[in-house]
Amino acid sequence: MTAQSDENEAKRIDELARETDILLEEEDSRKDLKEKRGIIKQTLYDGSKKLKHIMPKGKRI
């Protein structure tokens, strides 16, 4: 019975590790997207003009 419980525990640990890896990948991709948006906004910003007047209404960067 202990061998089976050890096996179940090992499977559970593997599942949790996979879930954690997936969550970390999603978080990293969100950070990358946020950085890209920041760079785009910074390049479009023209001192006296605000970004919202440069981009068409309803468009997201």
Secondary structure, 3 states (H helix, E strand, C coil): CHHHHHHHHHHHHHHHHHHHHHHHHHHHHHHHHHHHHHHHHHHHCECCECHHHHCCCCCCC
